Amino acid sequence: MEVQGTFNAQRFFETLALIISQREGVKVTVTVTQPEPEKKEKQSA
């Protein structure tokens, strides 16, 4: 099986939080952030 497209992490975790909130009777919130791009370090030769 091949899947093409993008994965909406925000929507996935919001849905998961909603399911857990309803099941456990508590309020669950999520925040999804993009990781900062890694900076390439210069190598001294």
Steps between C-alpha positions, in 0.01 A plus 500: 500500500629846416369819657557835336432846634566680823430405859303761693655457845294784652170339397616153611595610851189719537286197417695281741463762775124517438464122527702488824310799641164334443613160624669621818273795578785750506613787280798420279663758276784464252740733326697388197808696397749452220854417611762765431724406208838374611790731428795345325822560689810596306775244530856627546760313297 
